[in-house]
Amino acid sequence: MTTAGTHAVRTSGLGRRHGGTRALRDCSLTVDPGSVVALTGAPGAGKSTLLGLLAGLDLPSEGTAEVLGAPVPTGGPHPAVGYLDQSRPLPGGFTVAETLRLGAALNPGRWDDGRAADLAGSLPPGSRTAALSGGQRAMLALVLGTGPDLLLLDEPLAGLDPLTRRRVLAAVTAHVAETGATAVLASHEVEDLQDSCDRVLFLDRGRVLLDDDVDDLLTGHRILDGPAGAAAWSAEHTVVEQRVHGRDQTVLVRGGPIGPAPGWRVSAPGLLDVVMAYLRAAEDRSDDRSDEAKETR
């Protein structure tokens, strides 16, 4: 377990190249112990690359990474770090009961029989893992990963029905609350994460574009609906996204309070509203750069 004043995760200038492609660049961040962090961004933004580097499954091209107060080991994963790949690999020839016994044997001193029994209670103990449904495989994989002090979960909610997604998130948040562990979840299921995560890390083309507490993020943004060509915001606000539709427009701004704005509707966004606006804005910037590159050829 991390000690007082020690970050669960800390990176500085972290980068990873795959041939001529930069999957991660100048990534600097910290994650406090006992938090649940949502790691999001467009496909290819670098989420899996970052988790793989933190798990010790890959080596950085530049920069440094620490987990639980120590450099990421180069000879294999940190013994107190649990990593769940998005493919959720499980020994297909094992039964559920055999898989749980394997988990206990591989995690001496960190395995909690009671927690494992609670999480796996709905799984048929005699069934082979290869015969389980996607949701059942996700729950079993999560059982195997809930012993460590740092959980790195790559798309743990992908392909699951809403009820199973809630169960997975409940299991993760309960583990963090009861043990003081830390969890970083890479996911596109943003709506599900709003009530489960403390913080959002948003990656854009390998860089950290957004890093904020969930509550601060939501209170610091406002959705404005009003007439096109007008403005209800001031210079102290940052326009994240502006969409014009006919004679009206919808704008997401970040900054201080919005004063009286006749003819405008001001509303609080949800986490999905904020993340989608940043995603669209990032895509627009990418398209603009592509157009500029074509013009210079």
Backbone bond lengths (Angstrom), bond angles and torsions (degrees), N, CA, C in turn:
res aa  C-N    CA-C-N  psi(-1)  N-CA   C-N-CA  omega(-1)  CA-C   N-CA-C  phi
1 M - - - 1.463 - - 1.517 109.13 -
2 T 1.323 117.09 145.20 1.447 120.63 -179.38 1.517 110.23 -69.67
3 T 1.323 115.17 151.04 1.451 120.62 178.69 1.507 109.96 -96.59
4 A 1.340 115.69 167.55 1.455 120.64 -178.12 1.520 110.17 -57.81
5 G 1.339 115.52 134.90 1.449 120.77 178.47 1.512 114.25 84.39
6 T 1.338 117.93 -2.76 1.459 122.00 -179.97 1.517 109.95 -98.69
7 H 1.313 116.65 132.93 1.464 120.35 177.14 1.530 109.84 -78.18
8 A 1.320 115.53 144.11 1.462 119.15 173.64 1.521 110.34 -69.51
9 V 1.341 116.35 -36.60 1.469 122.62 176.99 1.517 107.93 -139.74
10 R 1.316 115.77 137.48 1.461 120.06 171.67 1.521 108.61 -146.53
11 T 1.329 116.29 127.31 1.460 120.53 175.70 1.521 108.96 -126.76
12 S 1.327 115.53 152.69 1.460 121.50 178.47 1.524 108.90 -140.69
13 G 1.332 115.80 116.14 1.458 120.76 178.32 1.515 113.75 58.00
14 L 1.320 117.20 28.07 1.464 121.67 -174.06 1.527 110.54 -68.00
15 G 1.318 115.99 134.07 1.457 120.67 179.13 1.513 111.26 -147.80
16 R 1.332 114.83 154.52 1.474 120.27 177.79 1.524 108.89 -144.69
17 R 1.332 114.36 126.69 1.460 121.50 175.71 1.515 110.13 -106.92
18 H 1.311 115.09 140.73 1.461 121.27 171.21 1.527 106.00 -120.28
19 G 1.324 115.72 96.09 1.454 118.88 -173.17 1.519 109.58 66.41
20 G 1.316 116.63 -124.07 1.459 120.57 178.75 1.509 113.22 -92.10
21 T 1.329 117.61 3.18 1.463 121.37 -177.26 1.517 110.17 -101.63
22 R 1.331 116.21 133.53 1.460 120.32 176.87 1.523 108.28 -97.73
23 A 1.335 116.10 106.25 1.458 121.13 -178.99 1.517 111.73 -79.72
24 L 1.329 116.56 -24.74 1.458 121.78 179.62 1.516 106.98 -149.68
25 R 1.359 116.11 139.09 1.456 118.64 -177.44 1.528 110.80 -145.71
26 D 1.317 115.79 136.27 1.459 123.06 173.66 1.524 111.93 44.30
27 C 1.324 115.77 46.97 1.469 121.29 -177.20 1.527 109.38 -89.92
28 S 1.325 116.84 110.16 1.462 122.39 179.47 1.523 108.57 -124.44
29 L 1.327 116.23 122.80 1.460 119.91 -177.71 1.517 109.73 -160.46
30 T 1.326 115.34 163.73 1.462 121.40 172.54 1.524 108.26 -134.39
31 V 1.318 116.05 148.87 1.462 122.90 176.41 1.516 107.31 -128.97
32 D 1.325 116.34 125.28 1.457 120.97 -178.72 1.529 111.26 -79.29
33 P 1.328 117.15 149.63 1.464 120.02 176.36 1.534 111.11 -61.57
34 G 1.319 115.98 149.52 1.451 121.04 176.32 1.508 115.05 77.76
35 S 1.326 117.68 14.33 1.463 120.71 -179.16 1.520 110.92 -110.33
36 V 1.335 114.39 159.30 1.467 121.62 174.03 1.521 106.31 -117.21
37 V 1.322 116.96 117.01 1.460 122.60 -171.54 1.522 109.65 -113.44
38 A 1.324 115.54 130.41 1.461 121.39 173.62 1.518 108.43 -91.30
39 L 1.314 116.81 122.48 1.462 123.06 177.23 1.518 107.29 -106.74
40 T 1.333 116.44 113.50 1.452 119.02 -174.42 1.521 110.61 -134.87
41 G 1.323 115.78 175.78 1.455 122.63 -176.18 1.511 108.66 149.32
42 A 1.330 115.99 170.47 1.461 120.47 -179.77 1.523 110.94 -67.00
43 P 1.337 118.24 159.78 1.466 119.67 173.64 1.522 110.13 -55.12
44 G 1.331 116.04 134.82 1.458 119.75 -178.54 1.512 114.24 85.47
45 A 1.340 117.40 6.58 1.466 120.29 -177.69 1.516 112.73 -74.62
46 G 1.332 118.09 -17.16 1.459 121.13 179.19 1.513 114.53 114.20
47 K 1.330 117.84 9.48 1.466 120.93 -176.07 1.531 111.39 -63.41
48 S 1.324 117.02 -51.51 1.464 120.22 -179.08 1.520 111.03 -65.71
49 T 1.327 116.43 -35.97 1.465 120.12 177.57 1.520 110.65 -61.49
50 L 1.322 116.87 -45.25 1.465 121.03 179.74 1.523 110.70 -61.96
51 L 1.325 117.57 -46.84 1.467 120.05 -179.44 1.528 111.10 -63.38
52 G 1.329 116.73 -40.04 1.449 120.01 179.06 1.525 112.31 -62.97
53 L 1.328 117.05 -37.80 1.464 120.96 177.43 1.526 110.63 -67.46
54 L 1.325 116.65 -42.25 1.466 120.16 179.57 1.526 111.64 -67.28
55 A 1.328 116.06 -30.70 1.462 120.30 179.81 1.525 112.26 -80.27
56 G 1.329 117.01 -7.37 1.462 119.51 -178.51 1.507 113.88 79.27
57 L 1.339 117.44 16.75 1.460 121.30 179.96 1.518 112.36 -88.12
58 D 1.320 116.87 -9.70 1.458 122.18 -179.43 1.526 107.35 -147.93
59 L 1.318 115.83 162.49 1.461 121.35 179.85 1.524 110.12 -110.02
60 P 1.331 118.02 139.68 1.459 120.10 179.41 1.520 112.23 -71.65
61 S 1.322 115.78 153.04 1.459 120.94 173.31 1.517 110.87 -83.25
62 E 1.334 115.89 -28.47 1.461 121.27 175.88 1.517 108.94 -156.37
63 G 1.338 114.70 162.92 1.451 120.47 177.81 1.522 112.85 82.96
64 T 1.331 114.93 -175.68 1.460 120.93 -177.13 1.519 111.04 -132.62
65 A 1.322 115.48 157.19 1.469 122.00 177.38 1.515 108.94 -142.12
66 E 1.331 115.68 136.46 1.458 122.18 176.24 1.514 109.09 -127.16
67 V 1.327 115.90 144.59 1.465 122.00 172.93 1.523 107.77 -129.80
68 L 1.321 116.01 134.06 1.458 122.72 176.73 1.534 111.59 54.91
69 G 1.344 115.30 37.08 1.454 120.97 174.35 1.505 115.97 83.15
70 A 1.332 118.73 8.19 1.461 121.27 -178.95 1.521 109.91 -139.32
71 P 1.337 118.51 152.41 1.465 120.22 176.76 1.522 111.40 -56.90
72 V 1.319 116.43 144.92 1.465 120.54 177.15 1.527 108.60 -60.16
73 P 1.332 118.28 126.70 1.472 120.06 -178.85 1.521 111.39 -61.42
74 T 1.329 115.92 145.49 1.458 120.33 178.22 1.520 112.40 -93.80
75 G 1.317 116.94 -14.22 1.459 119.97 -178.01 1.515 114.07 -95.43
76 G 1.329 117.75 7.08 1.458 120.95 -177.80 1.510 109.58 146.35
77 P 1.324 118.03 174.36 1.467 120.86 -176.10 1.523 112.49 -66.50
78 H 1.311 115.12 152.29 1.459 122.58 174.15 1.535 107.85 -62.27
79 P 1.326 118.45 136.49 1.473 119.69 -176.21 1.521 113.85 -63.56
80 A 1.339 118.03 -19.55 1.461 120.54 -179.26 1.520 112.36 -103.07
81 V 1.348 116.60 14.36 1.463 121.40 179.27 1.522 108.63 -112.90
82 G 1.321 116.72 128.65 1.447 122.08 175.72 1.516 110.12 -108.34
83 Y 1.329 117.39 131.89 1.467 122.62 -177.26 1.523 109.11 -124.29
84 L 1.336 115.76 128.36 1.464 121.38 177.40 1.513 108.48 -115.70
85 D 1.328 116.09 109.49 1.457 122.11 178.38 1.525 109.68 -69.38
86 Q 1.339 116.28 150.68 1.464 118.84 -177.05 1.527 112.58 -65.49
87 S 1.340 118.09 -17.85 1.463 120.14 176.93 1.529 111.97 -81.54
88 R 1.366 116.56 -8.38 1.467 122.82 178.93 1.530 111.93 49.08
89 P 1.326 117.77 59.02 1.473 119.67 -177.93 1.520 111.41 -66.08
90 L 1.313 114.86 133.39 1.460 121.82 177.48 1.520 108.21 -138.41
91 P 1.322 118.22 151.85 1.470 120.19 177.32 1.522 110.09 -67.93
92 G 1.331 116.69 103.53 1.454 121.62 -172.35 1.515 115.12 -60.40
93 G 1.325 118.08 -27.88 1.457 120.59 -178.65 1.510 114.17 -85.03
94 F 1.343 117.14 -5.67 1.459 121.21 -179.49 1.521 110.90 -88.80
95 T 1.321 115.84 150.33 1.452 119.92 169.67 1.526 108.45 -80.96
96 V 1.325 116.03 170.88 1.462 120.30 177.08 1.519 110.29 -59.50
97 A 1.332 116.61 -45.57 1.464 120.79 -178.91 1.521 111.02 -62.55
98 E 1.335 117.88 -40.81 1.462 121.20 179.35 1.528 111.18 -67.17
99 T 1.332 115.94 -36.88 1.467 120.49 178.69 1.524 110.66 -64.94
100 L 1.324 116.83 -39.93 1.466 120.34 178.05 1.529 111.17 -66.86
101 R 1.329 116.74 -38.49 1.471 118.82 177.30 1.524 110.38 -65.44
102 L 1.336 116.41 -36.71 1.463 120.64 176.81 1.530 110.15 -63.94
103 G 1.342 116.46 -42.78 1.453 120.31 178.29 1.517 111.91 -60.09
104 A 1.314 116.75 -41.30 1.463 120.74 179.30 1.531 110.66 -65.33
105 A 1.344 116.92 -39.53 1.460 120.53 -178.68 1.522 112.09 -69.46
106 L 1.349 116.26 -33.05 1.468 120.09 -177.68 1.523 112.74 -84.32
107 N 1.322 117.71 -10.13 1.463 121.00 -177.51 1.528 111.12 -126.80
108 P 1.328 117.70 57.18 1.471 119.30 -178.55 1.522 110.81 -62.72
109 G 1.328 115.12 133.34 1.457 120.02 179.92 1.504 114.57 83.48
110 R 1.335 117.28 -11.53 1.466 120.83 -179.01 1.534 112.48 -119.50
111 W 1.296 116.75 -6.95 1.464 120.61 -176.05 1.517 109.29 -86.09
112 D 1.320 116.33 132.11 1.459 122.24 178.96 1.529 107.49 -113.11
113 D 1.335 116.87 105.71 1.466 120.49 -177.78 1.518 111.74 -60.44
114 G 1.341 117.00 -39.57 1.457 120.02 -179.23 1.517 111.97 -64.17
115 R 1.351 116.79 -45.46 1.460 120.23 179.28 1.525 110.78 -64.68
116 A 1.336 116.21 -41.83 1.456 119.69 179.37 1.524 110.75 -61.70
117 A 1.317 116.76 -41.10 1.460 120.58 179.77 1.521 111.24 -65.68
118 D 1.341 117.12 -39.21 1.468 120.30 178.98 1.526 111.16 -64.08
119 L 1.342 116.22 -46.42 1.459 119.98 -177.09 1.526 112.15 -70.18
120 A 1.319 116.35 -35.89 1.462 120.29 -175.85 1.519 112.54 -96.10
121 G 1.329 117.20 9.39 1.460 120.68 -174.47 1.512 114.72 -59.17
122 S 1.351 117.49 -30.96 1.471 120.11 -177.98 1.518 112.44 -89.90
123 L 1.332 118.21 -0.93 1.463 120.85 -177.19 1.521 110.42 -91.06
124 P 1.320 117.74 137.50 1.478 120.76 178.89 1.520 110.24 -70.83
125 P 1.334 119.27 113.94 1.472 121.70 -172.84 1.516 114.35 -60.90
126 G 1.338 117.26 -28.26 1.457 119.54 -176.76 1.512 114.56 -90.94
127 S 1.329 117.83 -3.83 1.468 120.44 -177.85 1.523 111.36 -80.08
128 R 1.325 116.21 143.32 1.450 121.26 174.40 1.536 109.29 -70.78
129 T 1.327 115.25 144.69 1.471 117.37 -177.83 1.527 111.83 -63.49
130 A 1.328 117.13 -29.35 1.461 120.33 179.84 1.528 111.93 -66.11
131 A 1.331 117.22 -20.97 1.462 121.01 -178.00 1.521 112.34 -94.24
132 L 1.329 118.80 -2.23 1.465 121.40 -178.34 1.519 111.18 -76.23
133 S 1.318 115.47 155.56 1.459 120.61 174.50 1.526 109.69 -72.96
134 G 1.335 116.47 169.60 1.457 120.27 178.75 1.517 112.10 -59.26
135 G 1.326 117.12 -42.02 1.452 120.90 178.90 1.515 112.56 -65.80
136 Q 1.345 116.22 -39.95 1.463 119.98 179.12 1.526 110.71 -66.95
137 R 1.329 116.69 -39.91 1.466 119.97 177.81 1.525 110.59 -63.38
138 A 1.329 115.97 -39.14 1.468 119.56 179.38 1.524 110.57 -63.15
139 M 1.324 117.37 -43.62 1.459 120.09 -179.70 1.522 110.80 -65.79
140 L 1.334 117.47 -40.94 1.457 120.03 -179.82 1.530 110.48 -66.41
141 A 1.329 116.91 -42.17 1.466 120.07 178.00 1.518 110.53 -62.78
142 L 1.324 116.49 -36.97 1.459 119.84 179.22 1.521 111.10 -66.99
143 V 1.334 117.27 -37.80 1.471 120.69 176.85 1.525 109.48 -57.20
144 L 1.321 117.20 -42.64 1.463 121.27 -177.47 1.523 111.91 -68.42
145 G 1.351 116.56 -19.68 1.458 119.13 -175.15 1.499 115.77 -106.35
146 T 1.341 119.22 5.76 1.456 119.82 -173.84 1.525 113.95 -97.17
147 G 1.326 119.42 12.10 1.446 120.11 176.00 1.524 114.37 -86.21
148 P 1.344 118.34 -36.44 1.464 121.16 -172.93 1.530 113.91 -68.56
149 D 1.353 114.26 170.85 1.456 121.39 -179.55 1.524 112.16 -83.96
150 L 1.335 116.92 -20.33 1.460 121.47 177.77 1.520 108.66 -131.73
151 L 1.334 116.67 120.65 1.454 122.35 178.84 1.521 109.17 -103.56
152 L 1.317 116.78 126.02 1.453 123.41 176.37 1.525 106.93 -115.02
153 L 1.325 116.97 106.80 1.464 121.80 -171.70 1.520 109.72 -115.17
154 D 1.320 116.23 115.54 1.461 121.75 -177.42 1.529 109.53 -97.43
155 E 1.329 115.92 106.91 1.468 123.46 -179.42 1.533 111.74 52.30
156 P 1.323 118.41 54.98 1.472 119.93 -178.76 1.524 112.97 -70.26
157 L 1.348 118.05 -15.62 1.461 120.79 -176.68 1.522 112.77 -101.35
158 A 1.325 117.41 -4.92 1.464 120.76 -174.36 1.522 111.45 -61.61
159 G 1.333 115.47 131.05 1.456 120.89 175.74 1.512 115.89 76.39
160 L 1.335 117.47 7.38 1.464 119.93 -177.88 1.526 110.45 -98.41
161 D 1.316 115.84 151.40 1.456 120.44 176.00 1.534 108.72 -74.48
162 P 1.344 117.43 161.65 1.473 120.33 -175.15 1.521 114.25 -55.46
163 L 1.332 117.74 -39.45 1.460 120.09 -178.98 1.529 111.01 -65.35
164 T 1.334 116.60 -43.62 1.463 119.88 -179.84 1.525 110.38 -68.06
165 R 1.334 117.73 -36.86 1.467 119.77 176.68 1.520 110.78 -59.27
166 R 1.340 116.22 -42.48 1.467 119.63 179.04 1.526 110.89 -65.04
167 R 1.333 116.87 -39.00 1.465 119.95 179.21 1.527 111.34 -65.07
168 V 1.330 116.61 -41.70 1.464 120.11 179.26 1.521 110.34 -63.28
169 L 1.334 116.85 -46.90 1.465 120.13 179.95 1.525 111.56 -64.54
170 A 1.322 116.64 -38.88 1.468 119.96 177.98 1.520 110.77 -62.62
171 A 1.334 116.72 -39.37 1.459 120.22 179.20 1.526 111.24 -65.37
172 V 1.338 116.69 -40.95 1.464 120.56 -179.66 1.523 110.64 -66.76
173 T 1.339 117.28 -48.36 1.465 119.88 -177.26 1.530 111.05 -66.97
174 A 1.326 117.60 -34.69 1.466 119.94 177.69 1.520 110.70 -65.70
175 H 1.321 116.39 -41.97 1.468 120.02 178.55 1.531 110.78 -61.45
176 V 1.329 116.77 -44.03 1.467 120.81 179.58 1.525 110.45 -64.00
177 A 1.336 116.45 -44.52 1.464 120.12 -177.81 1.529 112.00 -65.43
178 E 1.312 116.53 -37.53 1.462 120.03 -174.76 1.523 113.58 -83.55
179 T 1.325 117.55 -26.56 1.468 119.92 -173.69 1.518 113.79 -114.45
180 G 1.342 118.03 -15.07 1.460 120.06 -175.19 1.511 113.00 79.41
181 A 1.337 117.36 12.09 1.460 121.60 177.60 1.534 109.64 -69.60
182 T 1.313 116.05 177.57 1.457 123.17 179.89 1.520 108.45 -126.74
183 A 1.335 116.95 143.24 1.458 120.12 179.30 1.526 109.64 -131.93
184 V 1.324 115.49 135.95 1.464 122.37 173.37 1.520 106.72 -121.36
185 L 1.352 116.48 118.18 1.454 121.98 -175.85 1.522 109.94 -114.52
186 A 1.319 116.47 115.78 1.460 120.57 171.69 1.520 107.64 -84.66
187 S 1.333 116.65 122.30 1.461 118.60 -175.06 1.517 111.26 -159.29
188 H 1.350 114.73 150.92 1.462 121.23 171.38 1.532 110.75 -98.35
189 E 1.321 117.58 -6.04 1.465 121.66 -177.69 1.532 108.88 -83.30
190 V 1.321 116.02 67.77 1.462 121.76 -169.49 1.523 112.12 -65.21
191 E 1.320 117.17 -39.50 1.467 119.47 -177.93 1.528 111.43 -59.59
192 D 1.322 116.63 -38.04 1.466 120.10 -179.59 1.522 111.45 -68.78
193 L 1.332 117.04 -26.97 1.457 120.82 -173.66 1.524 113.52 -81.84
194 Q 1.327 117.94 -18.60 1.468 120.26 -172.09 1.520 112.68 -56.46
195 D 1.322 117.62 -42.08 1.465 120.82 -176.68 1.527 113.07 -92.85
196 S 1.340 117.15 1.68 1.458 119.97 -176.37 1.521 113.49 -114.10
197 C 1.329 117.06 -21.66 1.456 120.75 -173.95 1.523 111.86 -108.24
198 D 1.334 114.94 148.23 1.458 121.58 178.09 1.522 111.41 -87.12
199 R 1.307 115.97 -26.03 1.456 119.90 -167.66 1.515 110.65 -149.82
200 V 1.338 116.02 153.98 1.457 122.20 178.90 1.526 109.35 -121.94
201 L 1.318 115.63 130.07 1.465 122.72 169.88 1.523 107.00 -113.97
202 F 1.324 116.30 120.51 1.459 121.61 -177.24 1.526 108.30 -112.90
203 L 1.343 116.17 118.73 1.457 121.36 178.63 1.518 110.06 -99.51
204 D 1.324 115.72 140.86 1.464 122.07 176.99 1.517 108.13 -134.37
205 R 1.353 115.67 110.66 1.460 121.79 -179.72 1.530 111.66 50.76
206 G 1.334 115.14 45.32 1.448 121.14 173.90 1.508 116.00 85.90
207 R 1.333 118.21 -0.75 1.462 121.48 179.91 1.530 109.92 -115.04
208 V 1.337 115.93 153.44 1.457 120.68 174.75 1.532 108.09 -78.69
209 L 1.331 116.16 111.46 1.463 120.78 179.93 1.523 111.05 -93.57
210 L 1.319 116.50 -31.96 1.459 121.04 -175.25 1.519 108.63 -144.51
211 D 1.323 115.99 132.55 1.467 121.75 -178.81 1.527 106.54 -147.73
212 D 1.346 116.55 103.53 1.454 118.27 -173.25 1.517 111.42 -156.06
213 D 1.329 114.77 156.08 1.455 122.51 170.30 1.528 108.68 -63.71
214 V 1.333 117.48 138.19 1.465 120.50 -175.74 1.526 111.62 -59.13
215 D 1.325 117.29 -46.70 1.471 119.55 -179.01 1.518 111.40 -63.72
216 D 1.341 117.37 -42.73 1.460 120.16 178.87 1.522 110.98 -65.40
217 L 1.315 115.66 -36.86 1.456 120.25 179.93 1.524 110.89 -62.45
218 L 1.335 116.40 -43.61 1.461 119.86 -177.12 1.527 111.59 -73.54
219 T 1.322 117.66 -41.27 1.466 119.29 179.88 1.520 111.59 -71.99
220 G 1.334 117.85 -21.56 1.461 120.66 -178.21 1.514 113.80 -87.44
221 H 1.335 118.28 -2.65 1.469 121.87 179.31 1.528 110.10 -119.51
222 R 1.318 115.99 150.39 1.453 122.56 174.68 1.518 110.01 -139.11
223 I 1.349 115.13 142.88 1.463 121.41 173.73 1.521 107.97 -95.69
224 L 1.324 116.75 127.87 1.461 122.34 179.75 1.521 108.91 -116.47
225 D 1.328 116.11 126.46 1.464 122.13 175.07 1.512 108.13 -117.66
226 G 1.338 116.53 123.13 1.460 119.74 -177.54 1.515 111.80 -167.28
227 P 1.333 117.48 -168.81 1.458 121.09 -176.11 1.527 112.42 -72.28
228 A 1.330 115.69 140.95 1.462 120.51 176.73 1.518 109.69 -64.78
229 G 1.311 116.21 145.74 1.454 121.15 178.94 1.510 114.49 87.88
230 A 1.340 116.78 -8.43 1.467 121.01 178.53 1.530 108.53 -109.48
231 A 1.333 116.06 170.60 1.459 120.73 -179.63 1.523 109.52 -141.70
232 A 1.351 115.54 130.39 1.462 120.41 177.64 1.520 110.71 -106.60
233 W 1.317 116.63 5.67 1.450 121.28 -178.65 1.526 109.82 -112.63
234 S 1.326 115.69 170.35 1.458 120.35 -176.99 1.526 110.38 -121.44
235 A 1.325 115.88 -177.08 1.461 120.74 -178.30 1.523 112.31 -66.03
236 E 1.322 117.65 -18.96 1.464 119.74 179.91 1.527 112.08 -79.96
237 H 1.324 117.24 -5.24 1.458 121.72 178.84 1.522 110.34 -100.18
238 T 1.331 115.02 150.08 1.460 122.26 172.65 1.515 108.41 -106.73
239 V 1.314 116.89 126.33 1.462 121.07 177.33 1.532 108.02 -83.86
240 V 1.313 115.34 113.15 1.462 120.55 179.82 1.516 110.05 -80.20
241 E 1.330 115.89 -44.98 1.466 120.78 -179.35 1.520 108.80 -151.18
242 Q 1.324 115.83 141.11 1.464 122.05 178.45 1.525 108.09 -134.38
243 R 1.326 115.73 117.97 1.462 121.02 -179.27 1.519 109.56 -120.69
244 V 1.317 115.58 122.98 1.464 121.78 179.45 1.516 108.78 -100.28
245 H 1.342 116.18 130.58 1.459 121.22 177.62 1.525 107.77 -133.60
246 G 1.338 113.77 100.92 1.458 119.05 -176.98 1.519 111.39 68.44
247 R 1.329 115.46 -126.38 1.463 120.03 -179.96 1.529 112.04 -92.76
248 D 1.327 116.46 6.40 1.468 120.99 -179.29 1.531 110.50 -119.87
249 Q 1.309 115.33 167.76 1.460 120.42 176.60 1.529 109.88 -147.13
250 T 1.323 114.61 153.71 1.466 122.28 174.03 1.517 107.22 -122.79
251 V 1.323 115.71 128.06 1.454 121.09 -174.45 1.528 108.97 -129.72
252 L 1.325 116.54 134.59 1.463 121.36 170.96 1.521 107.19 -104.21
253 V 1.329 116.40 121.34 1.454 120.49 -179.68 1.523 109.63 -120.18
254 R 1.331 113.76 154.47 1.459 120.54 175.76 1.520 108.23 -124.11
255 G 1.341 115.78 135.76 1.461 119.61 179.35 1.511 111.09 150.42
256 G 1.334 115.53 -150.38 1.456 121.39 -176.75 1.518 112.72 -75.36
257 P 1.336 116.59 -174.63 1.469 121.37 -179.36 1.533 111.56 -60.68
258 I 1.303 115.16 153.28 1.459 121.42 174.86 1.527 107.91 -94.87
259 G 1.342 117.14 124.29 1.463 121.34 -179.20 1.513 111.40 -74.48
260 P 1.336 117.09 -175.06 1.471 120.97 177.85 1.530 110.68 -53.30
261 A 1.320 116.43 130.07 1.458 121.00 -175.99 1.522 109.60 -139.01
262 P 1.340 117.56 80.52 1.464 120.93 179.18 1.529 111.01 -56.37
263 G 1.307 115.66 135.48 1.457 120.43 179.14 1.519 113.95 85.80
264 W 1.337 116.74 -0.94 1.448 120.93 -179.98 1.527 110.35 -116.39
265 R 1.334 115.08 148.01 1.463 120.93 172.13 1.520 107.91 -108.81
266 V 1.319 115.93 124.29 1.464 121.71 -178.60 1.531 108.13 -109.87
267 S 1.327 116.99 128.04 1.468 120.06 -178.79 1.524 110.25 -139.25
268 A 1.338 115.10 157.91 1.459 121.22 178.07 1.526 108.97 -85.76
269 P 1.329 118.11 135.00 1.468 120.28 179.93 1.522 112.26 -83.66
270 G 1.306 116.08 160.95 1.452 121.57 167.26 1.518 108.60 -93.58
271 L 1.318 116.38 171.72 1.460 119.84 -178.88 1.523 111.15 -60.93
272 L 1.336 117.34 -37.42 1.463 120.00 178.78 1.525 110.82 -63.24
273 D 1.342 117.77 -40.17 1.465 121.07 178.32 1.527 110.51 -58.82
274 V 1.329 116.09 -46.24 1.467 120.62 -176.80 1.527 110.20 -66.51
275 V 1.321 117.05 -49.47 1.462 120.32 -176.32 1.520 110.96 -64.04
276 M 1.341 118.24 -42.33 1.456 120.29 -179.93 1.520 110.81 -64.73
277 A 1.335 117.92 -37.00 1.463 120.39 178.04 1.526 110.68 -63.53
278 Y 1.321 117.39 -43.35 1.467 120.13 177.83 1.524 110.94 -66.41
279 L 1.332 117.21 -36.94 1.460 120.15 177.19 1.524 111.13 -62.57
280 R 1.335 116.84 -48.03 1.463 120.32 -179.25 1.526 110.98 -64.41
281 A 1.326 116.08 -40.54 1.462 119.40 179.21 1.526 110.87 -63.69
282 A 1.347 116.63 -39.27 1.465 120.50 178.37 1.530 110.43 -65.37
283 E 1.336 116.72 -40.19 1.457 120.33 178.33 1.522 110.92 -65.16
284 D 1.326 117.25 -40.30 1.467 120.78 178.52 1.524 110.84 -62.03
285 R 1.347 116.72 -41.88 1.468 119.45 178.79 1.524 110.65 -64.59
286 S 1.336 115.95 -37.50 1.460 120.08 178.94 1.519 110.82 -65.20
287 D 1.352 116.11 -41.59 1.466 120.17 178.31 1.519 110.86 -64.45
288 D 1.344 116.28 -39.63 1.476 119.87 179.76 1.518 110.47 -62.95
289 R 1.347 116.75 -41.85 1.455 119.60 179.32 1.517 111.49 -65.81
290 S 1.344 116.50 -36.66 1.475 120.01 178.05 1.509 110.45 -64.96
291 D 1.339 117.32 -40.72 1.453 120.71 179.01 1.526 110.93 -65.44
292 E 1.341 116.36 -40.35 1.460 119.58 179.08 1.523 111.00 -64.67
293 A 1.335 116.42 -38.22 1.461 119.89 178.89 1.525 111.08 -64.66
294 K 1.346 116.61 -38.57 1.463 119.67 178.89 1.512 110.95 -65.58
295 E 1.337 116.68 -38.37 1.455 120.71 -178.16 1.525 112.81 -67.18
296 T 1.344 117.05 -26.64 1.450 120.19 -177.98 1.522 113.46 -89.25
297 R 1.311 116.80 -3.65 1.477 119.13 -178.94 1.539 109.70 -76.70
